[in-house]
Amino acid sequence: MRKSVAVAIAVAVVAAIGGGVAYYYSASQVKTQLKIGGSTSLMPFMMKVAGEVGEKQHLTWKQLGDQVGVHGLPNEPVQLMVTDGGSGAGIKGLIDGSFDIAMASRPIKPEEAQQLSDPVMCPVVMSGIVPIVNGKTLGQLDNIDVKTLKAIYEGKIQYWDQVKPGLPHKRIIVIGRAKGSGTRATFDKYLNLKDYRKDAILCGSNAEVLEKVEKTPYAIGYVDYVYVVKAQKEKKVPGQVKPLKVNGIEANKSTIQSKKYPLTRAEYLIIDRSSAPKTAIALIKWVRKPDVNKKIAEKLGYVPVPPSAPLFMKKPYVEIKPLV
């Protein structure tokens, strides 16, 4: 059976982080497709999931469901459409029915939950938000505290020599995420930020922030930890992009898993349990299988969630409380 499915499947991937979309489709007509959208932080993880079930394992929905105890699914190739656009857009798509699953790098807000019948969050990875600076011009900076970080984004600190004696008297170029981003919402809540200085450069994705900081002298920004790992693999760290410790603590697998890193967070797949298709339940259960979760998360630089973490939650797995 596996062999005949593999022969029948043609797999295509179209990906562009920051508005990207990935399609997996079969050569014959497929009726059962899951639509998944939202967080750019979680996008690489779900792209890898789509590749694993489609391109590598060529699973049918029946085969996937049988692995996790969800029976009665169609014997059709698994077809996923994964698109980013930000956590807010993902949850909005879940509310209006354009997505079956929302990817979110922040917990669902009460006003969003009120628009769904039975919203539940499944933590699928742990990660952290990492401040980064332009490595060519600020390579001597290693650490920043949360109070200073807040003052930079509010505009109360505007020059680098105010951050640390010996740094150049150069104006700080502030780069952040646009409103609607789950990464921004978490960053802002941790720092108790109401808004950014008026000349802050706002980006639509983690990848765009990374690129802007890399190419802009004296710039500071923040990205999800997985994008730091990606930059390390591309040998951009620390020469082009320099990750900073926060309050003296480096973001890494150990400090994120132990929640010692100050800007640690969980990232979620969110469904409306009252109306979610069985295929969505099956996919989430498959993603949370300990062997699958560990393999995909660690390959990309995320931190797997502990197997003991609840599958579906009403409250956040990691509480985000202001540090300032």
Secondary structure by P-SEA (a helix, b strand, c coil): caaaaaaabbbbbbbbccbbbbbbbccccccbbbbbbbbccaaaaaaaaaaaacccccccaaaaaaaccccccccccbbbbbbbccaaaaaaaaaaccccbbbbcccccaaaaaaccbbbbbbcbbbbbbbbcccccccccccccaaaaaaaaaccccccccccccccccccbbbbbccccaaaaaaaaaaccccccccbbbbccaaaaaaaaaacccccccccaaaaaaaaaaccccccbbbbbcccccccaaaaaacccccccccccccccccccaaaaaaaaaaaaaaaaaaaaaaacccccccccccccccccbbbbbcc
